């Protein structure tokens, strides 16, 4: 039996599903018969919040504790599918990048291609950081290749650096229409491209410090996010078709399953952190902020602990994906490492200020917060402070915080529920062993000694 890669098969089936019928019967005179470049890009953008909005991601970073079905947060040995990313946003973006007849009606074609390159790189960066080696150069080829090889993560990183540089350099004057992220502002897209490179460079700090520094300095010099106005975020709408994932879970399905962790509350409540009232609600039993011990299997409930904050699960809540504060924390670390000139303390303070501004809408309380001895910058523990504050800031983008924890081992406050350690990668989909047997077996043998191991180490995790 021919082995078919499911994420290619489904795309092929969709594209061919109408081919056996008369074109006149299937033609809708009131609808376009071909999606434009910006329509495909917008469709790919709709998948962005899915990179962040995931209970599994929050468990990996120990932001949320499971208050009802604790077993799912105890890191069971399970595999996770990446097919949806290939079938959905990556297929849309590949269609843009390989099209021979993009229209300039929505703005310069070269700018459409640049945005598609940036988004494709961003999705692949997230994918490879979660699974390790993945199909890349031979993926998204349709019927040309049903069984793509797995590229090494190192080679994927190298290509993504080049793709992002090319995207930023190819831009011309002229904005785009139908851009639901930046309203077609190409300067913001250029800053985003450089900022992705900057954060990717930092990810290499332990595996290839020289390349990490060179790429970091280059990206910073080309211009990165310079205020919260440049943040990459997805704004949900107050209507059912475009609502927040957490709203659909908590309000629509009445699931009070997630409490903020004891670890998070312990790092915020003693310091009157202005972000805590956004992150969580006071416990209904006593009106206090009470975190749940991660993986707690006894004395669980919904009255005694602080559940997910109203602002986080609001129907039209934003989902933050790459932010100015995140870039500043990276600069603070780079300064500590001696990669760049500048004041580590200044970057650190400005990062916290902009994190509080991002989450609360005001800088009220920033001075008092920064003046506390445990928060005040200390050159003897700078890396630990930067990592801790970055973790607090990245709340609800658990996969990104998990990646930073894997890279640095910080913050050193996570627990091992029932003695179970935090996984170091996601397992490949189970059906890859059948759909793409040869490439799959080669990949797991090369990386993990033949086992699809969630405790295997990916390339940069040294």
C-alpha positions as a Markdown table, in Angstrom:
| # | Residue | x | y | z |
|---|---|---|---|---|
| 1 | Unk | 0.0 | 0.0 | 0.0 |
| 2 | Unk | 1.4 | 3.4 | -0.9 |
| 3 | Unk | 2.3 | 5.5 | 2.1 |
| 4 | Unk | 0.7 | 8.9 | 1.8 |
| 5 | Unk | 1.7 | 11.9 | 4.0 |
| 6 | Unk | -1.5 | 13.0 | 5.5 |
| 7 | Unk | -0.8 | 16.8 | 5.5 |
| 8 | Unk | -0.1 | 16.6 | 1.8 |
| 9 | Unk | -3.0 | 14.2 | 1.0 |
| 10 | Unk | -5.6 | 16.4 | 2.6 |
| 11 | Unk | -4.5 | 19.4 | 0.6 |
| 12 | Unk | -4.5 | 17.3 | -2.6 |
| 13 | Unk | -8.0 | 16.1 | -1.8 |
| 14 | Unk | -9.3 | 19.6 | -1.2 |
| 15 | Unk | -7.8 | 20.9 | -4.4 |
| 16 | Unk | -9.1 | 18.0 | -6.5 |
| 17 | Unk | -12.5 | 17.5 | -4.9 |
| 18 | Unk | -14.5 | 19.5 | -7.6 |
| 19 | Unk | -12.6 | 18.2 | -10.6 |
| 20 | Unk | -15.2 | 15.6 | -11.6 |
| 21 | Unk | -18.1 | 18.0 | -12.0 |
| 22 | Unk | -19.1 | 20.5 | -14.7 |
| 23 | Unk | -17.4 | 23.9 | -14.1 |
| 24 | Unk | -20.7 | 25.7 | -14.6 |
| 25 | Unk | -22.5 | 23.8 | -11.9 |
| 26 | Unk | -19.7 | 24.5 | -9.4 |
| 27 | Unk | -19.2 | 28.2 | -10.3 |
| 28 | Unk | -20.7 | 30.8 | -7.9 |
| 29 | Unk | -21.2 | 34.0 | -9.9 |
| 30 | Unk | -21.2 | 36.0 | -6.7 |
| 31 | Unk | -17.9 | 34.8 | -5.3 |
| 32 | Unk | -14.3 | 35.0 | -6.6 |
| 33 | Unk | -12.9 | 31.8 | -8.2 |
| 34 | Unk | -9.4 | 32.4 | -6.9 |
| 35 | Unk | -8.1 | 33.7 | -3.6 |
| 36 | Unk | -5.8 | 36.7 | -3.8 |
| 37 | Unk | -2.4 | 36.8 | -2.2 |
| 38 | Unk | -3.6 | 38.9 | 0.7 |
| 39 | Unk | -6.7 | 36.7 | 1.2 |
| 40 | Unk | -4.4 | 33.7 | 1.6 |
| 41 | Unk | -2.1 | 35.7 | 3.9 |
| 42 | Unk | -5.0 | 36.8 | 6.0 |
| 43 | Unk | -6.2 | 33.2 | 6.2 |
| 44 | Unk | -2.8 | 32.2 | 7.4 |
| 45 | Unk | -2.8 | 35.0 | 10.0 |
| 46 | Unk | -6.0 | 33.6 | 11.5 |
| 47 | Unk | -4.0 | 30.7 | 12.8 |
| 48 | Unk | -1.5 | 32.8 | 14.7 |
| 49 | Unk | -3.3 | 32.7 | 18.1 |
| 50 | Unk | -3.2 | 28.9 | 17.9 |
| 51 | Unk | 0.5 | 29.1 | 18.5 |
| 52 | Unk | -0.1 | 30.4 | 22.0 |
| 53 | Unk | -3.7 | 29.4 | 23.0 |
| 54 | Unk | -3.1 | 25.9 | 24.3 |
| 55 | Unk | -3.4 | 24.3 | 27.7 |
| 56 | Unk | -0.5 | 22.1 | 26.9 |
| 57 | Unk | 1.8 | 25.1 | 26.4 |
| 58 | Unk | 0.7 | 26.6 | 29.7 |
| 59 | Unk | 1.4 | 23.3 | 31.4 |
| 60 | Unk | 4.9 | 23.2 | 29.9 |
| 61 | Unk | 5.7 | 26.6 | 31.4 |
| 62 | Unk | 3.8 | 25.9 | 34.6 |
| 63 | Unk | 1.6 | 29.0 | 34.2 |
| 64 | Unk | -1.7 | 27.2 | 34.8 |
| 65 | Unk | -2.6 | 24.2 | 37.0 |
| 66 | Unk | -5.4 | 21.8 | 36.0 |
| 67 | Unk | -8.2 | 22.0 | 38.6 |
| 68 | Unk | -10.4 | 19.2 | 37.3 |
| 69 | Unk | -8.5 | 16.6 | 35.2 |
| 70 | Unk | -5.1 | 16.7 | 36.8 |
| 71 | Unk | -3.8 | 13.8 | 34.8 |
| 72 | Unk | -3.5 | 15.8 | 31.6 |
| 73 | Unk | -1.0 | 18.1 | 33.3 |
| 74 | Unk | 1.3 | 15.4 | 34.6 |
| 75 | Unk | 3.2 | 15.2 | 31.4 |
| 76 | Unk | 1.9 | 11.9 | 30.1 |
| 77 | Unk | 4.0 | 10.2 | 27.4 |
| 78 | Unk | 2.0 | 11.3 | 24.3 |
| 79 | Unk | 2.6 | 12.5 | 20.8 |
| 80 | Unk | 1.3 | 15.7 | 19.3 |
| 81 | Unk | 0.4 | 16.4 | 15.7 |
| 82 | Unk | 2.0 | 19.1 | 13.6 |
| 83 | Unk | -0.2 | 18.3 | 10.6 |
| 84 | Unk | -2.6 | 21.2 | 11.1 |
| 85 | Unk | 0.2 | 23.8 | 10.6 |
| 86 | Unk | 1.2 | 22.2 | 7.3 |
| 87 | Unk | -2.4 | 21.8 | 6.1 |
| 88 | Unk | -3.5 | 25.3 | 7.1 |
| 89 | Unk | -1.3 | 28.4 | 7.4 |
| 90 | Unk | 1.8 | 27.0 | 5.7 |
| 91 | Unk | -0.2 | 25.7 | 2.8 |
| 92 | Unk | -1.7 | 29.1 | 2.3 |
| 93 | Unk | 1.6 | 30.9 | 2.5 |
| 94 | Unk | 3.3 | 28.4 | 0.1 |
| 95 | Unk | 0.5 | 29.1 | -2.3 |
| 96 | Unk | 1.4 | 32.8 | -2.2 |
| 97 | Unk | 5.1 | 32.2 | -2.5 |
| 98 | Unk | 4.7 | 29.9 | -5.5 |
| 99 | Unk | 2.0 | 31.8 | -7.3 |
| 100 | Unk | 2.8 | 33.2 | -10.8 |
| 101 | Unk | 0.0 | 35.6 | -11.0 |
| 102 | Unk | -0.3 | 37.6 | -7.8 |
| 103 | Unk | -2.3 | 40.8 | -8.2 |
| 104 | Unk | -1.0 | 44.2 | -7.1 |
| 105 | Unk | -4.6 | 45.3 | -6.3 |
| 106 | Unk | -3.9 | 44.8 | -2.6 |
| 107 | Unk | -0.4 | 46.4 | -2.7 |
| 108 | Unk | 3.0 | 45.7 | -4.2 |
| 109 | Unk | 3.4 | 42.1 | -5.0 |
| 110 | Unk | 6.9 | 42.0 | -3.7 |
| 111 | Unk | 5.6 | 43.2 | -0.3 |
| 112 | Unk | 3.0 | 40.4 | -0.3 |
| 113 | Unk | 5.8 | 37.9 | -0.9 |
| 114 | Unk | 7.9 | 39.5 | 1.9 |
| 115 | Unk | 5.0 | 39.2 | 4.4 |
| 116 | Unk | 4.4 | 35.6 | 3.4 |
| 117 | Unk | 8.1 | 34.8 | 3.9 |
| 118 | Unk | 8.1 | 36.3 | 7.4 |
| 119 | Unk | 5.0 | 34.4 | 8.4 |
| 120 | Unk | 6.2 | 31.2 | 7.0 |
| 121 | Unk | 9.5 | 31.6 | 8.9 |
| 122 | Unk | 7.7 | 32.4 | 12.1 |
| 123 | Unk | 5.5 | 29.3 | 11.9 |
| 124 | Unk | 8.5 | 27.1 | 11.1 |
| 125 | Unk | 10.5 | 28.6 | 13.9 |
| 126 | Unk | 7.7 | 27.6 | 16.4 |
| 127 | Unk | 7.3 | 24.2 | 14.8 |
| 128 | Unk | 11.0 | 23.2 | 14.9 |
| 129 | Unk | 11.5 | 24.5 | 18.4 |
| 130 | Unk | 8.7 | 22.2 | 19.6 |
| 131 | Unk | 9.5 | 19.0 | 17.7 |
| 132 | Unk | 13.1 | 19.3 | 16.6 |
| 133 | Unk | 13.9 | 18.2 | 13.1 |
| 134 | Unk | 10.9 | 18.5 | 10.8 |
| 135 | Unk | 10.0 | 18.3 | 7.1 |
| 136 | Unk | 11.0 | 21.6 | 5.6 |
| 137 | Unk | 12.8 | 21.8 | 2.2 |
| 138 | Unk | 10.7 | 19.0 | 0.8 |
| 139 | Unk | 7.5 | 19.8 | 2.5 |
| 140 | Unk | 4.5 | 21.6 | 1.0 |
| 141 | Unk | 5.2 | 20.2 | -2.5 |
| 142 | Unk | 1.8 | 18.5 | -3.0 |
| 143 | Unk | 1.9 | 15.5 | -5.4 |
| 144 | Unk | 5.6 | 16.1 | -6.1 |
| 145 | Unk | 6.6 | 14.6 | -2.8 |
| 146 | Unk | 4.3 | 12.7 | -0.4 |
| 147 | Unk | 7.1 | 11.6 | 1.9 |
| 148 | Unk | 9.3 | 14.7 | 2.6 |
| 149 | Unk | 12.6 | 14.2 | 4.5 |
| 150 | Unk | 13.1 | 15.7 | 7.9 |
| 151 | Unk | 15.6 | 18.6 | 7.8 |
| 152 | Unk | 18.0 | 19.1 | 10.7 |
| 153 | Unk | 17.0 | 21.9 | 13.0 |
| 154 | Unk | 20.4 | 23.5 | 12.5 |
| 155 | Unk | 19.8 | 23.7 | 8.7 |
| 156 | Unk | 16.3 | 25.0 | 9.2 |
| 157 | Unk | 17.6 | 27.8 | 11.5 |
| 158 | Unk | 20.2 | 28.7 | 8.9 |
| 159 | Unk | 17.7 | 28.9 | 6.1 |
| 160 | Unk | 15.2 | 30.9 | 8.3 |
| 161 | Unk | 17.9 | 33.5 | 9.0 |
| 162 | Unk | 18.4 | 33.9 | 5.3 |
| 163 | Unk | 14.7 | 34.0 | 4.5 |
| 164 | Unk | 14.0 | 36.7 | 7.1 |
| 165 | Unk | 16.9 | 38.8 | 5.9 |
| 166 | Unk | 15.7 | 38.5 | 2.3 |
| 167 | Unk | 12.1 | 39.4 | 3.3 |
| 168 | Unk | 13.2 | 42.6 | 5.0 |
| 169 | Unk | 15.5 | 43.6 | 2.1 |
| 170 | Unk | 13.0 | 43.0 | -0.7 |
| 171 | Unk | 10.4 | 45.4 | 0.7 |
| 172 | Unk | 9.5 | 48.4 | -1.4 |
| 173 | Unk | 7.4 | 51.5 | -0.6 |
| 174 | Unk | 3.7 | 51.0 | -0.6 |
| 175 | Unk | 1.5 | 49.5 | 2.0 |
| 176 | Unk | -0.8 | 46.4 | 1.8 |
| 177 | Unk | -4.6 | 46.2 | 2.2 |
| 178 | Unk | -6.4 | 43.3 | 4.0 |
| 179 | Unk | -3.6 | 42.9 | 6.5 |
| 180 | Unk | -5.3 | 42.0 | 9.8 |
| 181 | Unk | -2.0 | 42.2 | 11.8 |
| 182 | Unk | -0.3 | 45.4 | 11.0 |
| 183 | Unk | -2.8 | 47.1 | 8.7 |
| 184 | Unk | -0.3 | 46.8 | 5.8 |
| 185 | Unk | 2.4 | 48.9 | 7.5 |
| 186 | Unk | 5.6 | 47.5 | 6.0 |
| 187 | Unk | 7.9 | 49.2 | 8.5 |
| 188 | Unk | 6.3 | 47.2 | 11.2 |
| 189 | Unk | 6.7 | 44.0 | 9.2 |
| 190 | Unk | 10.4 | 44.8 | 8.7 |
| 191 | Unk | 10.9 | 45.3 | 12.4 |
| 192 | Unk | 9.1 | 42.1 | 13.1 |
| 193 | Unk | 11.3 | 40.2 | 10.6 |
| 194 | Unk | 14.5 | 41.5 | 12.3 |
| 195 | Unk | 13.0 | 40.8 | 15.8 |
| 196 | Unk | 12.3 | 37.2 | 14.9 |
| 197 | Unk | 15.9 | 36.9 | 13.8 |
| 198 | Unk | 17.1 | 38.5 | 17.1 |
| 199 | Unk | 15.2 | 36.0 | 19.2 |
| 200 | Unk | 16.2 | 33.1 | 17.1 |
| 201 | Unk | 19.8 | 34.1 | 17.5 |
| 202 | Unk | 19.4 | 34.2 | 21.3 |
| 203 | Unk | 18.1 | 30.6 | 21.1 |
| 204 | Unk | 21.6 | 29.5 | 19.9 |
| 205 | Unk | 23.4 | 30.9 | 22.9 |
| 206 | Unk | 24.4 | 27.5 | 24.3 |
| 207 | Unk | 25.0 | 25.6 | 21.1 |
| 208 | Unk | 26.8 | 28.1 | 18.9 |
| 209 | Unk | 27.6 | 31.3 | 20.8 |
| 210 | Unk | 29.6 | 32.9 | 18.1 |
| 211 | Unk | 26.9 | 32.6 | 15.5 |
| 212 | Unk | 24.3 | 33.6 | 18.0 |
| 213 | Unk | 26.2 | 36.8 | 18.7 |
| 214 | Unk | 26.8 | 37.6 | 15.1 |
| 215 | Unk | 23.1 | 37.1 | 14.1 |
| 216 | Unk | 21.9 | 39.0 | 17.2 |
| 217 | Unk | 24.1 | 42.0 | 16.4 |
| 218 | Unk | 23.1 | 42.0 | 12.8 |
| 219 | Unk | 19.4 | 41.8 | 13.5 |
| 220 | Unk | 19.6 | 44.5 | 16.1 |
| 221 | Unk | 21.4 | 46.8 | 13.8 |
| 222 | Unk | 18.8 | 46.3 | 11.1 |
| 223 | Unk | 16.1 | 47.6 | 13.4 |
| 224 | Unk | 13.8 | 45.7 | 15.8 |
| 225 | Unk | 10.6 | 46.5 | 17.6 |
| 226 | Unk | 10.9 | 49.9 | 19.3 |
| 227 | Unk | 7.6 | 50.2 | 21.3 |
| 228 | Unk | 4.5 | 48.3 | 22.2 |
| 229 | Unk | 2.9 | 49.7 | 19.1 |
| 230 | Unk | 5.1 | 47.3 | 17.1 |
| 231 | Unk | 4.0 | 44.2 | 19.1 |
| 232 | Unk | 2.9 | 41.1 | 17.1 |
| 233 | Unk | -0.4 | 40.2 | 18.6 |
| 234 | Unk | -3.7 | 38.8 | 17.4 |
| 235 | Unk | -6.8 | 40.8 | 18.3 |
| 236 | Unk | -9.9 | 38.6 | 18.8 |
| 237 | Unk | -13.3 | 40.1 | 18.2 |
| 238 | Unk | -16.4 | 40.1 | 20.4 |
| 239 | Unk | -18.3 | 37.6 | 18.2 |
| 240 | Unk | -18.4 | 33.9 | 18.0 |
| 241 | Unk | -16.6 | 33.4 | 14.7 |
| 242 | Unk | -13.4 | 35.3 | 15.8 |
| 243 | Unk | -13.4 | 34.8 | 19.6 |
| 244 | Unk | -10.7 | 33.9 | 22.1 |
| 245 | Unk | -10.0 | 30.2 | 22.6 |
| 246 | Unk | -10.1 | 30.6 | 26.3 |
| 247 | Unk | -13.5 | 32.3 | 26.1 |
| 248 | Unk | -14.9 | 29.4 | 24.2 |
| 249 | Unk | -13.6 | 27.0 | 26.9 |
| 250 | Unk | -14.5 | 28.9 | 30.0 |
| 251 | Unk | -17.7 | 30.7 | 29.1 |
| 252 | Unk | -19.2 | 28.7 | 26.2 |
| 253 | Unk | -18.4 | 25.4 | 27.7 |
| 254 | Unk | -18.5 | 26.4 | 31.4 |
| 255 | Unk | -15.1 | 24.9 | 32.1 |
| 256 | Unk | -13.4 | 26.2 | 35.2 |
| 257 | Unk | -10.5 | 23.9 | 34.7 |
| 258 | Unk | -7.5 | 26.3 | 35.0 |
| 259 | Unk | -6.0 | 28.0 | 38.0 |
| 260 | Unk | -2.9 | 30.1 | 38.1 |
| 261 | Unk | 0.0 | 28.2 | 39.7 |
| 262 | Unk | 1.5 | 28.7 | 43.1 |
| 263 | Unk | 4.8 | 29.3 | 41.4 |
| 264 | Unk | 3.5 | 32.3 | 39.5 |
| 265 | Unk | 1.6 | 33.8 | 42.5 |
| 266 | Unk | 4.7 | 33.4 | 44.7 |
| 267 | Unk | 6.7 | 35.6 | 42.3 |
| 268 | Unk | 4.0 | 38.3 | 41.9 |
| 269 | Unk | 1.8 | 38.6 | 45.0 |
| 270 | Unk | 4.6 | 39.5 | 47.6 |
| 271 | Unk | 5.7 | 42.3 | 45.3 |
| 272 | Unk | 2.3 | 43.8 | 44.5 |
| 273 | Unk | 2.9 | 43.1 | 40.8 |
| 274 | Unk | 0.5 | 45.2 | 38.8 |
| 275 | Unk | 0.0 | 42.4 | 36.3 |
| 276 | Unk | -1.4 | 39.9 | 38.8 |
| 277 | Unk | -5.0 | 41.2 | 38.7 |
| 278 | Unk | -4.9 | 40.8 | 34.9 |
| 279 | Unk | -3.4 | 37.3 | 35.0 |
| 280 | Unk | -5.8 | 35.9 | 37.6 |
| 281 | Unk | -9.0 | 36.4 | 39.6 |
| 282 | Unk | -9.0 | 36.4 | 43.4 |
| 283 | Unk | -10.2 | 33.1 | 44.9 |
| 284 | Unk | -13.9 | 33.2 | 45.5 |
| 285 | Unk | -13.6 | 31.7 | 48.9 |
| 286 | Unk | -11.5 | 34.5 | 50.5 |
| 287 | Unk | -10.9 | 37.3 | 47.9 |
| 288 | Unk | -7.1 | 36.6 | 47.9 |
| 289 | Unk | -4.8 | 35.6 | 45.2 |
| 290 | Unk | -4.1 | 31.9 | 45.8 |
| 291 | Unk | -2.1 | 29.8 | 43.4 |
| 292 | Unk | -2.5 | 26.1 | 43.0 |
| 293 | Unk | 0.5 | 23.8 | 43.3 |
| 294 | Unk | 1.2 | 22.5 | 39.8 |
| 295 | Unk | 0.1 | 18.8 | 39.5 |
| 296 | Unk | -1.8 | 18.9 | 42.8 |
| 297 | Unk | -4.0 | 15.8 | 43.0 |
| 298 | Unk | -5.6 | 16.5 | 46.4 |
| 299 | Unk | -7.7 | 19.4 | 47.7 |
| 300 | Unk | -8.3 | 20.6 | 44.2 |
| 301 | Unk | -11.3 | 22.8 | 43.4 |
| 302 | Unk | -12.5 | 26.1 | 42.0 |
| 303 | Unk | -13.4 | 28.1 | 45.1 |
| 304 | Unk | -10.1 | 28.1 | 46.9 |
| 305 | Unk | -7.8 | 29.0 | 44.1 |
| 306 | Unk | -7.3 | 31.9 | 41.7 |
| 307 | Unk | -8.7 | 31.0 | 38.3 |
| 308 | Unk | -7.7 | 32.5 | 34.9 |
| 309 | Unk | -8.3 | 36.2 | 34.9 |
| 310 | Unk | -11.3 | 37.8 | 33.2 |
| 311 | Unk | -9.1 | 39.9 | 31.0 |
| 312 | Unk | -7.2 | 36.9 | 29.7 |
| 313 | Unk | -10.3 | 34.9 | 28.7 |
| 314 | Unk | -12.4 | 37.9 | 27.5 |
| 315 | Unk | -14.1 | 37.1 | 24.1 |
| 316 | Unk | -12.1 | 39.9 | 22.4 |
| 317 | Unk | -8.8 | 39.5 | 24.3 |
| 318 | Unk | -5.6 | 40.0 | 22.4 |
| 319 | Unk | -3.0 | 37.1 | 22.1 |
| 320 | Unk | 0.6 | 38.4 | 22.4 |
| 321 | Unk | 3.1 | 36.6 | 20.3 |
| 322 | Unk | 6.2 | 38.7 | 20.0 |
| 323 | Unk | 6.6 | 41.9 | 22.0 |
| 324 | Unk | 8.8 | 44.9 | 22.6 |
| 325 | Unk | 9.4 | 43.8 | 26.2 |
| 326 | Unk | 10.5 | 40.4 | 25.0 |
| 327 | Unk | 13.0 | 42.1 | 22.7 |
| 328 | Unk | 14.3 | 44.2 | 25.6 |
| 329 | Unk | 14.7 | 41.2 | 27.8 |
| 330 | Unk | 16.8 | 39.6 | 25.0 |
| 331 | Unk | 18.9 | 42.8 | 24.8 |
| 332 | Unk | 19.4 | 42.8 | 28.6 |
| 333 | Unk | 20.7 | 39.2 | 28.4 |
| 334 | Unk | 22.8 | 39.9 | 25.3 |
| 335 | Unk | 24.4 | 42.8 | 27.2 |
| 336 | Unk | 25.2 | 40.6 | 30.2 |
| 337 | Unk | 26.8 | 38.1 | 27.8 |
| 338 | Unk | 29.0 | 40.9 | 26.3 |
| 339 | Unk | 27.4 | 40.6 | 22.9 |
| 340 | Unk | 26.3 | 44.2 | 22.6 |
| 341 | Unk | 27.2 | 47.5 | 24.2 |
| 342 | Unk | 24.7 | 49.0 | 26.5 |
| 343 | Unk | 23.3 | 49.0 | 30.0 |
| 344 | Unk | 21.9 | 45.7 | 31.1 |
| 345 | Unk | 20.1 | 47.3 | 33.9 |
| 346 | Unk | 18.5 | 49.9 | 31.6 |
| 347 | Unk | 17.2 | 47.2 | 29.3 |
| 348 | Unk | 15.9 | 45.2 | 32.2 |
| 349 | Unk | 14.0 | 48.1 | 33.7 |
| 350 | Unk | 12.6 | 49.3 | 30.4 |
| 351 | Unk | 11.5 | 45.7 | 29.6 |
| 352 | Unk | 9.6 | 45.5 | 32.9 |
| 353 | Unk | 8.0 | 48.9 | 32.4 |
| 354 | Unk | 6.8 | 48.0 | 28.9 |
| 355 | Unk | 5.6 | 44.6 | 30.1 |
| 356 | Unk | 3.4 | 46.2 | 32.7 |
| 357 | Unk | 2.2 | 48.8 | 30.2 |
| 358 | Unk | 1.4 | 46.0 | 27.7 |
| 359 | Unk | -0.6 | 44.0 | 30.2 |
| 360 | Unk | -2.3 | 46.8 | 32.3 |
| 361 | Unk | -2.5 | 49.7 | 29.9 |
| 362 | Unk | -0.6 | 52.0 | 32.3 |
| 363 | Unk | 2.7 | 52.5 | 33.9 |
| 364 | Unk | 1.2 | 53.2 | 37.3 |
| 365 | Unk | 3.1 | 51.3 | 40.0 |
| 366 | Unk | 6.2 | 50.7 | 37.9 |
| 367 | Unk | 8.5 | 52.8 | 40.0 |
| 368 | Unk | 7.4 | 51.2 | 43.3 |
| 369 | Unk | 7.7 | 47.7 | 41.8 |
| 370 | Unk | 11.2 | 48.3 | 40.5 |
| 371 | Unk | 12.3 | 49.9 | 43.8 |
| 372 | Unk | 11.8 | 46.6 | 45.8 |
| 373 | Unk | 15.1 | 44.9 | 46.7 |
| 374 | Unk | 14.2 | 41.6 | 45.1 |
| 375 | Unk | 13.2 | 43.3 | 41.9 |
| 376 | Unk | 15.9 | 45.9 | 41.8 |
| 377 | Unk | 18.6 | 44.9 | 39.3 |
| 378 | Unk | 21.5 | 43.0 | 40.8 |
| 379 | Unk | 24.6 | 42.4 | 38.8 |
| 380 | Unk | 25.4 | 39.3 | 40.7 |
| 381 | Unk | 22.2 | 37.6 | 39.8 |
| 382 | Unk | 21.3 | 39.4 | 36.6 |
| 383 | Unk | 20.8 | 36.4 | 34.4 |
| 384 | Unk | 18.4 | 34.8 | 36.9 |
| 385 | Unk | 16.5 | 38.1 | 37.3 |
| 386 | Unk | 16.2 | 38.6 | 33.5 |
| 387 | Unk | 15.0 | 35.0 | 33.1 |
| 388 | Unk | 12.4 | 35.3 | 35.9 |
| 389 | Unk | 11.0 | 38.5 | 34.6 |
| 390 | Unk | 10.9 | 37.2 | 31.1 |
| 391 | Unk | 8.9 | 34.2 | 32.3 |
| 392 | Unk | 6.4 | 36.5 | 34.1 |
| 393 | Unk | 6.1 | 38.6 | 31.0 |
| 394 | Unk | 5.5 | 35.7 | 28.6 |
| 395 | Unk | 2.4 | 34.5 | 30.6 |
| 396 | Unk | -0.1 | 32.6 | 28.4 |
| 397 | Unk | 2.5 | 32.0 | 25.6 |
| 398 | Unk | 3.6 | 28.9 | 27.4 |
| 399 | Unk | 5.4 | 27.3 | 24.5 |
| 400 | Unk | 7.7 | 30.3 | 24.1 |
| 401 | Unk | 8.4 | 30.4 | 27.9 |
| 402 | Unk | 9.1 | 26.6 | 27.8 |
| 403 | Unk | 11.6 | 27.2 | 25.0 |
| 404 | Unk | 13.5 | 29.8 | 27.1 |
| 405 | Unk | 13.4 | 27.5 | 30.1 |
| 406 | Unk | 14.9 | 24.6 | 28.1 |
| 407 | Unk | 17.6 | 27.0 | 26.7 |
| 408 | Unk | 18.7 | 28.4 | 30.1 |
| 409 | Unk | 17.3 | 26.2 | 32.8 |
| 410 | Unk | 15.8 | 29.4 | 34.3 |
| 411 | Unk | 13.8 | 30.3 | 36.2 |
| 412 | Unk | 14.7 | 27.6 | 38.6 |
| 413 | Unk | 11.4 | 27.4 | 40.3 |
| 414 | Unk | 9.5 | 24.7 | 38.4 |
| 415 | Unk | 8.2 | 21.6 | 40.1 |
| 416 | Unk | 8.2 | 17.9 | 39.1 |
| 417 | Unk | 4.6 | 16.7 | 39.8 |
| 418 | Unk | 4.7 | 13.2 | 41.2 |
| 419 | Unk | 8.4 | 13.1 | 40.3 |
| 420 | Unk | 7.6 | 13.6 | 36.6 |
| 421 | Unk | 10.0 | 16.0 | 34.9 |
| 422 | Unk | 9.0 | 18.6 | 32.3 |
| 423 | Unk | 9.4 | 17.2 | 28.7 |
| 424 | Unk | 12.1 | 18.7 | 26.5 |
| 425 | Unk | 10.2 | 18.4 | 23.2 |
| 426 | Unk | 6.9 | 17.3 | 21.7 |
| 427 | Unk | 6.6 | 13.8 | 20.3 |
| 428 | Unk | 6.1 | 13.4 | 16.5 |
| 429 | Unk | 2.6 | 12.4 | 15.4 |
| 430 | Unk | 2.0 | 8.7 | 15.8 |
| 431 | Unk | 0.9 | 8.2 | 12.2 |
| 432 | Unk | 4.1 | 9.6 | 10.8 |
| 433 | Unk | 5.6 | 6.1 | 11.4 |
| 434 | Unk | 3.2 | 4.9 | 8.7 |
| 435 | Unk | 2.7 | 7.9 | 6.5 |
| 436 | Unk | 6.3 | 8.8 | 6.2 |
| 437 | Unk | 8.1 | 5.8 | 7.5 |
| 438 | Unk | 11.6 | 6.1 | 6.0 |
| 439 | Unk | 12.0 | 9.8 | 6.8 |
| 440 | Unk | 10.5 | 9.5 | 10.2 |
| 441 | Unk | 12.8 | 6.6 | 11.2 |
| 442 | Unk | 15.8 | 8.4 | 10.0 |
| 443 | Unk | 14.9 | 11.5 | 12.0 |
| 444 | Unk | 14.3 | 9.8 | 15.3 |
| 445 | Unk | 17.4 | 7.6 | 14.9 |
| 446 | Unk | 19.6 | 10.7 | 14.1 |
| 447 | Unk | 18.3 | 12.7 | 17.0 |
| 448 | Unk | 17.1 | 10.3 | 19.7 |
| 449 | Unk | 18.6 | 6.9 | 19.1 |
| 450 | Unk | 15.5 | 5.5 | 17.4 |
| 451 | Unk | 12.9 | 6.6 | 20.0 |
| 452 | Unk | 10.3 | 9.3 | 19.6 |
| 453 | Unk | 11.2 | 10.5 | 23.0 |
| 454 | Unk | 9.6 | 13.5 | 24.6 |
| 455 | Unk | 12.7 | 13.8 | 26.8 |
| 456 | Unk | 15.0 | 13.9 | 23.9 |
| 457 | Unk | 17.1 | 17.0 | 23.4 |
| 458 | Unk | 16.7 | 19.1 | 20.3 |
| 459 | Unk | 19.7 | 20.7 | 18.6 |
| 460 | Unk | 20.0 | 23.9 | 20.5 |
| 461 | Unk | 19.0 | 22.5 | 23.9 |
| 462 | Unk | 22.5 | 21.8 | 25.3 |
